Amino acid sequence: MDGDQDVLITSSGTGEAFVLNNDGAGTLSLGSVIVFPEVPWAAAIGDFDLDGDPDLATANDAEASVTVLINR
């Protein structure tokens, strides 16, 4: 973790989320692609397990469910 705010984009067409890394100078580059078993409709980042690391949650479209990915 470098302290720069990165960007997360979900794709309801592919069931993926894309992490765009911020280099701190205004440039974003593709960092990670996360594939979900459900189709993510929206995403939120927060420290859901209270360990100081950012975690990821998605609201899933057709399944009316939530997926939480804990950062380890």
CHARMM-style PDB file with segment names, atoms N, HN, CA, C and O in Angstrom:
ATOM      1  N   MET     1       0.836  -1.173   0.000  1.00  0.00      PROA
ATOM      2  CA  MET     1       0.000   0.000   0.000  1.00  0.00      PROA
ATOM      3  C   MET     1       0.884   1.240   0.000  1.00  0.00      PROA
ATOM      4  O   MET     1       1.739   1.418   0.868  1.00  0.00      PROA
ATOM      5  N   ASP     2       0.656   2.095  -1.000  1.00  0.00      PROA
ATOM      6  HN  ASP     2      -0.038   1.951  -1.705  1.00  0.00      PROA
ATOM      7  CA  ASP     2       1.500   3.276  -1.145  1.00  0.00      PROA
ATOM      8  C   ASP     2       0.828   4.562  -0.691  1.00  0.00      PROA
ATOM      9  O   ASP     2       1.452   5.622  -0.728  1.00  0.00      PROA
ATOM     10  N   GLY     3      -0.432   4.496  -0.261  1.00  0.00      PROA
ATOM     11  HN  GLY     3      -0.939   3.634  -0.231  1.00  0.00      PROA
ATOM     12  CA  GLY     3      -1.132   5.676   0.220  1.00  0.00      PROA
ATOM     13  C   GLY     3      -1.858   6.459  -0.859  1.00  0.00      PROA
ATOM     14  O   GLY     3      -2.622   7.370  -0.540  1.00  0.00      PROA
ATOM     15  N   ASP     4      -1.641   6.129  -2.138  1.00  0.00      PROA
ATOM     16  HN  ASP     4      -1.020   5.389  -2.397  1.00  0.00      PROA
ATOM     17  CA  ASP     4      -2.340   6.812  -3.229  1.00  0.00      PROA
ATOM     18  C   ASP     4      -3.703   6.151  -3.442  1.00  0.00      PROA
ATOM     19  O   ASP     4      -3.826   4.929  -3.363  1.00  0.00      PROA
ATOM     20  N   GLN     5      -4.727   6.971  -3.714  1.00  0.00      PROA
ATOM     21  HN  GLN     5      -4.626   7.964  -3.779  1.00  0.00      PROA
ATOM     22  CA  GLN     5      -6.071   6.460  -3.941  1.00  0.00      PROA
ATOM     23  C   GLN     5      -6.142   5.821  -5.325  1.00  0.00      PROA
ATOM     24  O   GLN     5      -5.912   6.492  -6.331  1.00  0.00      PROA
ATOM     25  N   ASP     6      -6.461   4.525  -5.380  1.00  0.00      PROA
ATOM     26  HN  ASP     6      -6.648   3.980  -4.563  1.00  0.00      PROA
ATOM     27  CA  ASP     6      -6.622   3.801  -6.628  1.00  0.00      PROA
ATOM     28  C   ASP     6      -8.093   3.823  -7.036  1.00  0.00      PROA
ATOM     29  O   ASP     6      -8.936   4.331  -6.296  1.00  0.00      PROA
ATOM     30  N   VAL     7      -8.402   3.275  -8.209  1.00  0.00      PROA
ATOM     31  HN  VAL     7      -7.718   2.863  -8.810  1.00  0.00      PROA
ATOM     32  CA  VAL     7      -9.764   3.282  -8.745  1.00  0.00      PROA
ATOM     33  C   VAL     7     -10.209   1.844  -8.952  1.00  0.00      PROA
ATOM     34  O   VAL     7      -9.432   1.003  -9.404  1.00  0.00      PROA
ATOM     35  N   LEU     8     -11.466   1.566  -8.618  1.00  0.00      PROA
ATOM     36  HN  LEU     8     -12.097   2.249  -8.251  1.00  0.00      PROA
ATOM     37  CA  LEU     8     -12.060   0.250  -8.844  1.00  0.00      PROA
ATOM     38  C   LEU     8     -13.252   0.412  -9.765  1.00  0.00      PROA
ATOM     39  O   LEU     8     -14.122   1.247  -9.518  1.00  0.00      PROA
ATOM     40  N   ILE     9     -13.299  -0.388 -10.835  1.00  0.00      PROA
ATOM     41  HN  ILE     9     -12.592  -1.066 -11.035  1.00  0.00      PROA
ATOM     42  CA  ILE     9     -14.400  -0.346 -11.794  1.00  0.00      PROA
ATOM     43  C   ILE     9     -14.980  -1.743 -11.894  1.00  0.00      PROA
ATOM     44  O   ILE     9     -14.240  -2.710 -12.075  1.00  0.00      PROA
ATOM     45  N   THR    10     -16.312  -1.866 -11.777  1.00  0.00      PROA
ATOM     46  HN  THR    10     -16.914  -1.081 -11.629  1.00  0.00      PROA
ATOM     47  CA  THR    10     -16.958  -3.164 -11.965  1.00  0.00      PROA
ATOM     48  C   THR    10     -17.571  -3.224 -13.353  1.00  0.00      PROA
ATOM     49  O   THR    10     -17.991  -2.207 -13.905  1.00  0.00      PROA
ATOM     50  N   SER    11     -17.618  -4.423 -13.908  1.00  0.00      PROA
ATOM     51  HN  SER    11     -17.277  -5.250 -13.460  1.00  0.00      PROA
ATOM     52  CA  SER    11     -18.210  -4.635 -15.219  1.00  0.00      PROA
ATOM     53  C   SER    11     -19.346  -5.635 -15.095  1.00  0.00      PROA
ATOM     54  O   SER    11     -19.112  -6.823 -14.873  1.00  0.00      PROA
ATOM     55  N   SER    12     -20.570  -5.159 -15.236  1.00  0.00      PROA
ATOM     56  HN  SER    12     -20.760  -4.194 -15.416  1.00  0.00      PROA
ATOM     57  CA  SER    12     -21.712  -6.062 -15.138  1.00  0.00      PROA
ATOM     58  C   SER    12     -21.818  -6.958 -16.368  1.00  0.00      PROA
ATOM     59  O   SER    12     -22.542  -7.954 -16.343  1.00  0.00      PROA
ATOM     60  N   GLY    13     -21.119  -6.623 -17.428  1.00  0.00      PROA
ATOM     61  HN  GLY    13     -20.531  -5.814 -17.448  1.00  0.00      PROA
ATOM     62  CA  GLY    13     -21.153  -7.452 -18.635  1.00  0.00      PROA
ATOM     63  C   GLY    13     -20.235  -8.653 -18.573  1.00  0.00      PROA
ATOM     64  O   GLY    13     -20.498  -9.670 -19.215  1.00  0.00      PROA
ATOM     65  N   THR    14     -19.145  -8.546 -17.798  1.00  0.00      PROA
ATOM     66  HN  THR    14     -18.931  -7.720 -17.277  1.00  0.00      PROA
ATOM     67  CA  THR    14     -18.160  -9.627 -17.772  1.00  0.00      PROA
ATOM     68  C   THR    14     -18.028 -10.305 -16.416  1.00  0.00      PROA
ATOM     69  O   THR    14     -17.406 -11.362 -16.320  1.00  0.00      PROA
ATOM     70  N   GLY    15     -18.600  -9.719 -15.364  1.00  0.00      PROA
ATOM     71  HN  GLY    15     -19.106  -8.860 -15.443  1.00  0.00      PROA
ATOM     72  CA  GLY    15     -18.451 -10.284 -14.030  1.00  0.00      PROA
ATOM     73  C   GLY    15     -17.079 -10.046 -13.445  1.00  0.00      PROA
ATOM     74  O   GLY    15     -16.611 -10.826 -12.615  1.00  0.00      PROA
ATOM     75  N   GLU    16     -16.427  -8.975 -13.869  1.00  0.00      PROA
ATOM     76  HN  GLU    16     -16.807  -8.342 -14.544  1.00  0.00      PROA
ATOM     77  CA  GLU    16     -15.079  -8.668 -13.411  1.00  0.00      PROA
ATOM     78  C   GLU    16     -15.043  -7.296 -12.743  1.00  0.00      PROA
ATOM     79  O   GLU    16     -15.934  -6.467 -12.929  1.00  0.00      PROA
ATOM     80  N   ALA    17     -13.993  -7.084 -11.965  1.00  0.00      PROA
ATOM     81  HN  ALA    17     -13.270  -7.758 -11.815  1.00  0.00      PROA
ATOM     82  CA  ALA    17     -13.690  -5.763 -11.431  1.00  0.00      PROA
ATOM     83  C   ALA    17     -12.244  -5.457 -11.802  1.00  0.00      PROA
ATOM     84  O   ALA    17     -11.392  -6.345 -11.786  1.00  0.00      PROA
ATOM     85  N   PHE    18     -11.978  -4.219 -12.132  1.00  0.00      PROA
ATOM     86  HN  PHE    18     -12.671  -3.498 -12.145  1.00  0.00      PROA
ATOM     87  CA  PHE    18     -10.650  -3.804 -12.566  1.00  0.00      PROA
ATOM     88  C   PHE    18     -10.099  -2.786 -11.571  1.00  0.00      PROA
ATOM     89  O   PHE    18     -10.763  -1.801 -11.251  1.00  0.00      PROA
ATOM     90  N   VAL    19      -8.893  -3.027 -11.089  1.00  0.00      PROA
ATOM     91  HN  VAL    19      -8.354  -3.828 -11.349  1.00  0.00      PROA
ATOM     92  CA  VAL    19      -8.216  -2.101 -10.196  1.00  0.00      PROA
ATOM     93  C   VAL    19      -7.241  -1.280 -11.034  1.00  0.00      PROA
ATOM     94  O   VAL    19      -6.366  -1.835 -11.699  1.00  0.00      PROA
ATOM     95  N   LEU    20      -7.395   0.038 -11.001  1.00  0.00      PROA
ATOM     96  HN  LEU    20      -8.106   0.488 -10.461  1.00  0.00      PROA
ATOM     97  CA  LEU    20      -6.485   0.942 -11.695  1.00  0.00      PROA
ATOM     98  C   LEU    20      -5.594   1.583 -10.639  1.00  0.00      PROA
ATOM     99  O   LEU    20      -6.078   2.301  -9.765  1.00  0.00      PROA
ATOM    100  N   ASN    21      -4.311   1.326 -10.720  1.00  0.00      PROA
ATOM    101  HN  ASN    21      -3.918   0.743 -11.431  1.00  0.00      PROA
ATOM    102  CA  ASN    21      -3.354   1.848  -9.755  1.00  0.00      PROA
ATOM    103  C   ASN    21      -3.011   3.300 -10.072  1.00  0.00      PROA
ATOM    104  O   ASN    21      -2.757   3.653 -11.224  1.00  0.00      PROA
ATOM    105  N   ASN    22      -3.008   4.130  -9.045  1.00  0.00      PROA
ATOM    106  HN  ASN    22      -3.215   3.844  -8.109  1.00  0.00      PROA
ATOM    107  CA  ASN    22      -2.658   5.544  -9.144  1.00  0.00      PROA
ATOM    108  C   ASN    22      -1.178   5.681  -8.792  1.00  0.00      PROA
ATOM    109  O   ASN    22      -0.748   5.226  -7.732  1.00  0.00      PROA
ATOM    110  N   ASP    23      -0.398   6.306  -9.677  1.00  0.00      PROA
ATOM    111  HN  ASP    23      -0.747   6.676 -10.538  1.00  0.00      PROA
ATOM    112  CA  ASP    23       1.038   6.463  -9.403  1.00  0.00      PROA
ATOM    113  C   ASP    23       1.357   7.712  -8.573  1.00  0.00      PROA
ATOM    114  O   ASP    23       2.523   7.999  -8.304  1.00  0.00      PROA
ATOM    115  N   GLY    24       0.315   8.457  -8.167  1.00  0.00      PROA
ATOM    116  HN  GLY    24      -0.633   8.224  -8.386  1.00  0.00      PROA
ATOM    117  CA  GLY    24       0.524   9.650  -7.355  1.00  0.00      PROA
ATOM    118  C   GLY    24       0.769  10.898  -8.175  1.00  0.00      PROA
ATOM    119  O   GLY    24       0.798  12.002  -7.630  1.00  0.00      PROA
ATOM    120  N   ALA    25       0.946  10.737  -9.488  1.00  0.00      PROA
ATOM    121  HN  ALA    25       0.922   9.840  -9.931  1.00  0.00      PROA
ATOM    122  CA  ALA    25       1.194  11.879 -10.372  1.00  0.00      PROA
ATOM    123  C   ALA    25       0.055  12.078 -11.370  1.00  0.00      PROA
ATOM    124  O   ALA    25       0.199  12.816 -12.345  1.00  0.00      PROA
ATOM    125  N   GLY    26      -1.085  11.413 -11.120  1.00  0.00      PROA
ATOM    126  HN  GLY    26      -1.201  10.813 -10.328  1.00  0.00      PROA
ATOM    127  CA  GLY    26      -2.239  11.586 -12.002  1.00  0.00      PROA
ATOM    128  C   GLY    26      -2.362  10.554 -13.096  1.00  0.00      PROA
ATOM    129  O   GLY    26      -3.219  10.689 -13.969  1.00  0.00      PROA
ATOM    130  N   THR    27      -1.526   9.521 -13.077  1.00  0.00      PROA
ATOM    131  HN  THR    27      -0.830   9.412 -12.368  1.00  0.00      PROA
ATOM    132  CA  THR    27      -1.590   8.472 -14.094  1.00  0.00      PROA
ATOM    133  C   THR    27      -2.137   7.190 -13.479  1.00  0.00      PROA
ATOM    134  O   THR    27      -1.692   6.765 -12.413  1.00  0.00      PROA
ATOM    135  N   LEU    28      -3.109   6.575 -14.159  1.00  0.00      PROA
ATOM    136  HN  LEU    28      -3.471   6.920 -15.025  1.00  0.00      PROA
ATOM    137  CA  LEU    28      -3.668   5.304 -13.733  1.00  0.00      PROA
ATOM    138  C   LEU    28      -3.206   4.209 -14.680  1.00  0.00      PROA
ATOM    139  O   LEU    28      -3.104   4.421 -15.888  1.00  0.00      PROA
ATOM    140  N   SER    29      -2.924   3.026 -14.119  1.00  0.00      PROA
ATOM    141  HN  SER    29      -3.007   2.853 -13.137  1.00  0.00      PROA
ATOM    142  CA  SER    29      -2.566   1.872 -14.942  1.00  0.00      PROA
ATOM    143  C   SER    29      -3.277   0.648 -14.393  1.00  0.00      PROA
ATOM    144  O   SER    29      -3.560   0.568 -13.198  1.00  0.00      PROA
ATOM    145  N   LEU    30      -3.564  -0.308 -15.273  1.00  0.00      PROA
ATOM    146  HN  LEU    30      -3.334  -0.243 -16.244  1.00  0.00      PROA
ATOM    147  CA  LEU    30      -4.269  -1.516 -14.868  1.00  0.00      PROA
ATOM    148  C   LEU    30      -3.418  -2.309 -13.899  1.00  0.00      PROA
ATOM    149  O   LEU    30      -2.287  -2.681 -14.213  1.00  0.00      PROA
ATOM    150  N   GLY    31      -3.964  -2.568 -12.719  1.00  0.00      PROA
ATOM    151  HN  GLY    31      -4.882  -2.266 -12.464  1.00  0.00      PROA
ATOM    152  CA  GLY    31      -3.242  -3.317 -11.698  1.00  0.00      PROA
ATOM    153  C   GLY    31      -3.706  -4.754 -11.629  1.00  0.00      PROA
ATOM    154  O   GLY    31      -2.933  -5.671 -11.904  1.00  0.00      PROA
ATOM    155  N   SER    32      -4.962  -4.961 -11.264  1.00  0.00      PROA
ATOM    156  HN  SER    32      -5.590  -4.215 -11.041  1.00  0.00      PROA
ATOM    157  CA  SER    32      -5.502  -6.307 -11.077  1.00  0.00      PROA
ATOM    158  C   SER    32      -6.844  -6.421 -11.764  1.00  0.00      PROA
ATOM    159  O   SER    32      -7.571  -5.441 -11.921  1.00  0.00      PROA
ATOM    160  N   VAL    33      -7.157  -7.644 -12.173  1.00  0.00      PROA
ATOM    161  HN  VAL    33      -6.566  -8.440 -12.046  1.00  0.00      PROA
ATOM    162  CA  VAL    33      -8.486  -7.975 -12.662  1.00  0.00      PROA
ATOM    163  C   VAL    33      -9.021  -9.058 -11.734  1.00  0.00      PROA
ATOM    164  O   VAL    33      -8.398 -10.107 -11.570  1.00  0.00      PROA
ATOM    165  N   ILE    34     -10.177  -8.802 -11.129  1.00  0.00      PROA
ATOM    166  HN  ILE    34     -10.684  -7.950 -11.262  1.00  0.00      PROA
ATOM    167  CA  ILE    34     -10.778  -9.732 -10.192  1.00  0.00      PROA
ATOM    168  C   ILE    34     -12.021 -10.322 -10.853  1.00  0.00      PROA
ATOM    169  O   ILE    34     -12.907  -9.579 -11.275  1.00  0.00      PROA
ATOM    170  N   VAL    35     -12.094 -11.650 -10.946  1.00  0.00      PROA
ATOM    171  HN  VAL    35     -11.374 -12.254 -10.603  1.00  0.00      PROA
ATOM    172  CA  VAL    35     -13.233 -12.325 -11.558  1.00  0.00      PROA
ATOM    173  C   VAL    35     -14.149 -12.826 -10.447  1.00  0.00      PROA
ATOM    174  O   VAL    35     -13.705 -13.515  -9.528  1.00  0.00      PROA
ATOM    175  N   PHE    36     -15.417 -12.480 -10.536  1.00  0.00      PROA
ATOM    176  HN  PHE    36     -15.778 -11.920 -11.282  1.00  0.00      PROA
ATOM    177  CA  PHE    36     -16.405 -12.860  -9.532  1.00  0.00      PROA
ATOM    178  C   PHE    36     -17.299 -13.972 -10.055  1.00  0.00      PROA
ATOM    179  O   PHE    36     -17.581 -14.025 -11.252  1.00  0.00      PROA
ATOM    180  N   PRO    37     -17.756 -14.872  -9.167  1.00  0.00      PROA
ATOM    181  CA  PRO    37     -18.706 -15.904  -9.600  1.00  0.00      PROA
ATOM    182  C   PRO    37     -20.078 -15.306  -9.917  1.00  0.00      PROA
ATOM    183  O   PRO    37     -20.820 -15.848 -10.736  1.00  0.00      PROA
ATOM    184  N   GLU    38     -20.413 -14.185  -9.264  1.00  0.00      PROA
ATOM    185  HN  GLU    38     -19.809 -13.745  -8.598  1.00  0.00      PROA
ATOM    186  CA  GLU    38     -21.639 -13.454  -9.548  1.00  0.00      PROA
ATOM    187  C   GLU    38     -21.277 -12.196 -10.333  1.00  0.00      PROA
ATOM    188  O   GLU    38     -20.106 -11.827 -10.421  1.00  0.00      PROA
ATOM    189  N   VAL    39     -22.277 -11.546 -10.898  1.00  0.00      PROA
ATOM    190  HN  VAL    39     -23.228 -11.846 -10.828  1.00  0.00      PROA
ATOM    191  CA  VAL    39     -22.043 -10.341 -11.688  1.00  0.00      PROA
ATOM    192  C   VAL    39     -22.108  -9.120 -10.771  1.00  0.00      PROA
ATOM    193  O   VAL    39     -23.176  -8.809 -10.245  1.00  0.00      PROA
ATOM    194  N   PRO    40     -20.980  -8.416 -10.568  1.00  0.00      PROA
ATOM    195  CA  PRO    40     -21.003  -7.249  -9.688  1.00  0.00      PROA
ATOM    196  C   PRO    40     -21.733  -6.075 -10.328  1.00  0.00      PROA
ATOM    197  O   PRO    40     -21.535  -5.772 -11.504  1.00  0.00      PROA
ATOM    198  N   TRP    41     -22.569  -5.428  -9.548  1.00  0.00      PROA
ATOM    199  HN  TRP    41     -22.730  -5.674  -8.593  1.00  0.00      PROA
ATOM    200  CA  TRP    41     -23.299  -4.261 -10.020  1.00  0.00      PROA
ATOM    201  C   TRP    41     -22.706  -2.984  -9.461  1.00  0.00      PROA
ATOM    202  O   TRP    41     -22.673  -1.956 -10.136  1.00  0.00      PROA
ATOM    203  N   ALA    42     -22.242  -3.054  -8.235  1.00  0.00      PROA
ATOM    204  HN  ALA    42     -22.269  -3.890  -7.687  1.00  0.00      PROA
ATOM    205  CA  ALA    42     -21.615  -1.914  -7.581  1.00  0.00      PROA
ATOM    206  C   ALA    42     -20.589  -2.443  -6.589  1.00  0.00      PROA
ATOM    207  O   ALA    42     -20.647  -3.600  -6.171  1.00  0.00      PROA
ATOM    208  N   ALA    43     -19.645  -1.578  -6.219  1.00  0.00      PROA
ATOM    209  HN  ALA    43     -19.597  -0.638  -6.559  1.00  0.00      PROA
ATOM    210  CA  ALA    43     -18.584  -2.014  -5.310  1.00  0.00      PROA
ATOM    211  C   ALA    43     -18.335  -0.960  -4.245  1.00  0.00      PROA
ATOM    212  O   ALA    43     -18.609   0.227  -4.425  1.00  0.00      PROA
ATOM    213  N   ALA    44     -17.803  -1.441  -3.127  1.00  0.00      PROA
ATOM    214  HN  ALA    44     -17.580  -2.405  -2.981  1.00  0.00      PROA
ATOM    215  CA  ALA    44     -17.410  -0.547  -2.038  1.00  0.00      PROA
ATOM    216  C   ALA    44     -16.105  -1.065  -1.457  1.00  0.00      PROA
ATOM    217  O   ALA    44     -15.877  -2.272  -1.376  1.00  0.00      PROA
ATOM    218  N   ILE    45     -15.257  -0.135  -1.057  1.00  0.00      PROA
ATOM    219  HN  ILE    45     -15.442   0.846  -1.123  1.00  0.00      PROA
ATOM    220  CA  ILE    45     -14.001  -0.490  -0.408  1.00  0.00      PROA
ATOM    221  C   ILE    45     -14.060   0.020   1.022  1.00  0.00      PROA
ATOM    222  O   ILE    45     -14.434   1.167   1.270  1.00  0.00      PROA
ATOM    223  N   GLY    46     -13.689  -0.836   1.952  1.00  0.00      PROA
ATOM    224  HN  GLY    46     -13.386  -1.767   1.750  1.00  0.00      PROA
ATOM    225  CA  GLY    46     -13.684  -0.455   3.357  1.00  0.00      PROA
ATOM    226  C   GLY    46     -12.906  -1.485   4.151  1.00  0.00      PROA
ATOM    227  O   GLY    46     -12.569  -2.552   3.638  1.00  0.00      PROA
ATOM    228  N   ASP    47     -12.627  -1.173   5.373  1.00  0.00      PROA
ATOM    229  HN  ASP    47     -12.901  -0.306   5.790  1.00  0.00      PROA
ATOM    230  CA  ASP    47     -11.909  -2.096   6.250  1.00  0.00      PROA
ATOM    231  C   ASP    47     -12.947  -2.928   7.005  1.00  0.00      PROA
ATOM    232  O   ASP    47     -13.220  -2.666   8.177  1.00  0.00      PROA
ATOM    233  N   PHE    48     -13.520  -3.921   6.341  1.00  0.00      PROA
ATOM    234  HN  PHE    48     -13.299  -4.134   5.389  1.00  0.00      PROA
ATOM    235  CA  PHE    48     -14.642  -4.673   6.888  1.00  0.00      PROA
ATOM    236  C   PHE    48     -14.246  -5.605   8.035  1.00  0.00      PROA
ATOM    237  O   PHE    48     -15.083  -5.915   8.882  1.00  0.00      PROA
ATOM    238  N   ASP    49     -13.001  -6.055   8.079  1.00  0.00      PROA
ATOM    239  HN  ASP    49     -12.321  -5.803   7.390  1.00  0.00      PROA
ATOM    240  CA  ASP    49     -12.566  -6.928   9.175  1.00  0.00      PROA
ATOM    241  C   ASP    49     -11.726  -6.187  10.213  1.00  0.00      PROA
ATOM    242  O   ASP    49     -11.162  -6.805  11.116  1.00  0.00      PROA
ATOM    243  N   LEU    50     -11.645  -4.871  10.086  1.00  0.00      PROA
ATOM    244  HN  LEU    50     -12.104  -4.368   9.352  1.00  0.00      PROA
ATOM    245  CA  LEU    50     -10.993  -3.981  11.057  1.00  0.00      PROA
ATOM    246  C   LEU    50      -9.526  -4.320  11.327  1.00  0.00      PROA
ATOM    247  O   LEU    50      -9.055  -4.208  12.459  1.00  0.00      PROA
ATOM    248  N   ASP    51      -8.799  -4.739  10.267  1.00  0.00      PROA
ATOM    249  HN  ASP    51      -9.182  -4.830   9.347  1.00  0.00      PROA
ATOM    250  CA  ASP    51      -7.373  -5.051  10.432  1.00  0.00      PROA
ATOM    251  C   ASP    51      -6.464  -3.959   9.869  1.00  0.00      PROA
ATOM    252  O   ASP    51      -5.242  -4.106   9.886  1.00  0.00      PROA
ATOM    253  N   GLY    52      -7.046  -2.862   9.368  1.00  0.00      PROA
ATOM    254  HN  GLY    52      -8.039  -2.742   9.354  1.00  0.00      PROA
ATOM    255  CA  GLY    52      -6.259  -1.761   8.828  1.00  0.00      PROA
ATOM    256  C   GLY    52      -6.013  -1.837   7.332  1.00  0.00      PROA
ATOM    257  O   GLY    52      -5.462  -0.901   6.754  1.00  0.00      PROA
ATOM    258  N   ASP    53      -6.411  -2.935   6.688  1.00  0.00      PROA
ATOM    259  HN  ASP    53      -6.859  -3.696   7.158  1.00  0.00      PROA
ATOM    260  CA  ASP    53      -6.232  -3.095   5.240  1.00  0.00      PROA
ATOM    261  C   ASP    53      -7.570  -2.912   4.528  1.00  0.00      PROA
ATOM    262  O   ASP    53      -8.606  -3.316   5.056  1.00  0.00      PROA
ATOM    263  N   PRO    54      -7.565  -2.306   3.332  1.00  0.00      PROA
ATOM    264  CA  PRO    54      -8.823  -2.134   2.599  1.00  0.00      PROA
ATOM    265  C   PRO    54      -9.330  -3.462   2.046  1.00  0.00      PROA
ATOM    266  O   PRO    54      -8.563  -4.235   1.472  1.00  0.00      PROA
ATOM    267  N   ASP    55     -10.617  -3.722   2.220  1.00  0.00      PROA
ATOM    268  HN  ASP    55     -11.241  -3.094   2.686  1.00  0.00      PROA
ATOM    269  CA  ASP    55     -11.282  -4.910   1.697  1.00  0.00      PROA
ATOM    270  C   ASP    55     -12.267  -4.476   0.614  1.00  0.00      PROA
ATOM    271  O   ASP    55     -12.499  -3.281   0.433  1.00  0.00      PROA
ATOM    272  N   LEU    56     -12.839  -5.424  -0.098  1.00  0.00      PROA
ATOM    273  HN  LEU    56     -12.650  -6.395   0.049  1.00  0.00      PROA
ATOM    274  CA  LEU    56     -13.718  -5.130  -1.225  1.00  0.00      PROA
ATOM    275  C   LEU    56     -15.049  -5.844  -1.047  1.00  0.00      PROA
ATOM    276  O   LEU    56     -15.085  -7.025  -0.701  1.00  0.00      PROA
ATOM    277  N   ALA    57     -16.133  -5.131  -1.281  1.00  0.00      PROA
ATOM    278  HN  ALA    57     -16.103  -4.172  -1.562  1.00  0.00      PROA
ATOM    279  CA  ALA    57     -17.469  -5.726  -1.280  1.00  0.00      PROA
ATOM    280  C   ALA    57     -18.170  -5.344  -2.570  1.00  0.00      PROA
ATOM    281  O   ALA    57     -18.024  -4.224  -3.059  1.00  0.00      PROA
ATOM    282  N   THR    58     -18.933  -6.282  -3.119  1.00  0.00      PROA
ATOM    283  HN  THR    58     -19.052  -7.192  -2.722  1.00  0.00      PROA
ATOM    284  CA  THR    58     -19.729  -5.990  -4.313  1.00  0.00      PROA
ATOM    285  C   THR    58     -21.183  -6.354  -4.065  1.00  0.00      PROA
ATOM    286  O   THR    58     -21.491  -7.337  -3.391  1.00  0.00      PROA
ATOM    287  N   ALA    59     -22.068  -5.543  -4.623  1.00  0.00      PROA
ATOM    288  HN  ALA    59     -21.818  -4.745  -5.171  1.00  0.00      PROA
ATOM    289  CA  ALA    59     -23.481  -5.879  -4.689  1.00  0.00      PROA
ATOM    290  C   ALA    59     -23.676  -6.563  -6.032  1.00  0.00      PROA
ATOM    291  O   ALA    59     -23.295  -6.023  -7.070  1.00  0.00      PROA
ATOM    292  N   ASN    60     -24.264  -7.741  -6.014  1.00  0.00      PROA
ATOM    293  HN  ASN    60     -24.574  -8.181  -5.171  1.00  0.00      PROA
ATOM    294  CA  ASN    60     -24.375  -8.555  -7.224  1.00  0.00      PROA
ATOM    295  C   ASN    60     -25.772  -8.438  -7.819  1.00  0.00      PROA
ATOM    296  O   ASN    60     -26.773  -8.492  -7.104  1.00  0.00      PROA
ATOM    297  N   ASP    61     -25.826  -8.281  -9.113  1.00  0.00      PROA
ATOM    298  HN  ASP    61     -25.014  -8.237  -9.694  1.00  0.00      PROA
ATOM    299  CA  ASP    61     -27.034  -7.918  -9.846  1.00  0.00      PROA
ATOM    300  C   ASP    61     -28.133  -8.974  -9.750  1.00  0.00      PROA
ATOM    301  O   ASP    61     -29.031  -8.841  -8.918  1.00  0.00      PROA
ATOM    302  N   ALA    62     -28.087  -9.983 -10.550  1.00  0.00      PROA
ATOM    303  HN  ALA    62     -27.357 -10.091 -11.225  1.00  0.00      PROA
ATOM    304  CA  ALA    62     -29.198 -10.930 -10.677  1.00  0.00      PROA
ATOM    305  C   ALA    62     -29.406 -11.777  -9.432  1.00  0.00      PROA
ATOM    306  O   ALA    62     -30.527 -12.208  -9.159  1.00  0.00      PROA
ATOM    307  N   GLU    63     -28.347 -12.021  -8.676  1.00  0.00      PROA
ATOM    308  HN  GLU    63     -27.437 -11.671  -8.898  1.00  0.00      PROA
ATOM    309  CA  GLU    63     -28.437 -12.907  -7.524  1.00  0.00      PROA
ATOM    310  C   GLU    63     -28.941 -12.205  -6.269  1.00  0.00      PROA
ATOM    311  O   GLU    63     -29.270 -12.866  -5.284  1.00  0.00      PROA
ATOM    312  N   ALA    64     -29.008 -10.870  -6.292  1.00  0.00      PROA
ATOM    313  HN  ALA    64     -28.740 -10.334  -7.093  1.00  0.00      PROA
ATOM    314  CA  ALA    64     -29.401 -10.079  -5.121  1.00  0.00      PROA
ATOM    315  C   ALA    64     -28.596 -10.508  -3.907  1.00  0.00      PROA
ATOM    316  O   ALA    64     -29.148 -10.803  -2.847  1.00  0.00      PROA
ATOM    317  N   SER    65     -27.264 -10.538  -4.083  1.00  0.00      PROA
ATOM    318  HN  SER    65     -26.816 -10.298  -4.945  1.00  0.00      PROA
ATOM    319  CA  SER    65     -26.367 -10.972  -3.010  1.00  0.00      PROA
ATOM    320  C   SER    65     -25.209  -9.997  -2.888  1.00  0.00      PROA
ATOM    321  O   SER    65     -25.063  -9.077  -3.694  1.00  0.00      PROA
ATOM    322  N   VAL    66     -24.393 -10.212  -1.872  1.00  0.00      PROA
ATOM    323  HN  VAL    66     -24.512 -10.959  -1.218  1.00  0.00      PROA
ATOM    324  CA  VAL    66     -23.206  -9.411  -1.635  1.00  0.00      PROA
ATOM    325  C   VAL    66     -22.019 -10.350  -1.536  1.00  0.00      PROA
ATOM    326  O   VAL    66     -22.106 -11.405  -0.908  1.00  0.00      PROA
ATOM    327  N   THR    67     -20.892  -9.964  -2.166  1.00  0.00      PROA
ATOM    328  HN  THR    67     -20.821  -9.107  -2.676  1.00  0.00      PROA
ATOM    329  CA  THR    67     -19.640 -10.705  -2.048  1.00  0.00      PROA
ATOM    330  C   THR    67     -18.648  -9.805  -1.332  1.00  0.00      PROA
ATOM    331  O   THR    67     -18.507  -8.632  -1.676  1.00  0.00      PROA
ATOM    332  N   VAL    68     -17.955 -10.355  -0.332  1.00  0.00      PROA
ATOM    333  HN  VAL    68     -18.069 -11.308  -0.053  1.00  0.00      PROA
ATOM    334  CA  VAL    68     -16.940  -9.610   0.394  1.00  0.00      PROA
ATOM    335  C   VAL    68     -15.603 -10.326   0.215  1.00  0.00      PROA
ATOM    336  O   VAL    68     -15.484 -11.512   0.524  1.00  0.00      PROA
ATOM    337  N   LEU    69     -14.601  -9.606  -0.283  1.00  0.00      PROA
ATOM    338  HN  LEU    69     -14.697  -8.643  -0.533  1.00  0.00      PROA
ATOM    339  CA  LEU    69     -13.245 -10.143  -0.426  1.00  0.00      PROA
ATOM    340  C   LEU    69     -12.376  -9.486   0.623  1.00  0.00      PROA
ATOM    341  O   LEU    69     -12.201  -8.267   0.621  1.00  0.00      PROA
ATOM    342  N   ILE    70     -11.832 -10.289   1.516  1.00  0.00      PROA
ATOM    343  HN  ILE    70     -11.974 -11.278   1.518  1.00  0.00      PROA
ATOM    344  CA  ILE    70     -10.996  -9.793   2.598  1.00  0.00      PROA
ATOM    345  C   ILE    70      -9.548  -9.745   2.118  1.00  0.00      PROA
ATOM    346  O   ILE    70      -9.028 -10.726   1.586  1.00  0.00      PROA
ATOM    347  N   ASN    71      -8.912  -8.610   2.310  1.00  0.00      PROA
ATOM    348  HN  ASN    71      -9.334  -7.813   2.743  1.00  0.00      PROA
ATOM    349  CA  ASN    71      -7.511  -8.399   1.915  1.00  0.00      PROA
ATOM    350  C   ASN    71      -6.621  -9.067   2.944  1.00  0.00      PROA
ATOM    351  O   ASN    71      -6.667  -8.717   4.123  1.00  0.00      PROA
ATOM    352  N   ARG    72      -5.820 -10.017   2.520  1.00  0.00      PROA
ATOM    353  HN  ARG    72      -5.783 -10.302   1.562  1.00  0.00      PROA
ATOM    354  CA  ARG    72      -4.906 -10.741   3.424  1.00  0.00      PROA
ATOM    355  C   ARG    72      -3.485 -10.391   3.110  1.00  0.00      PROA
ATOM    356  OT1 ARG    72      -2.568 -10.895   3.758  1.00  0.00      PROA
TER     357      ARG     72
END
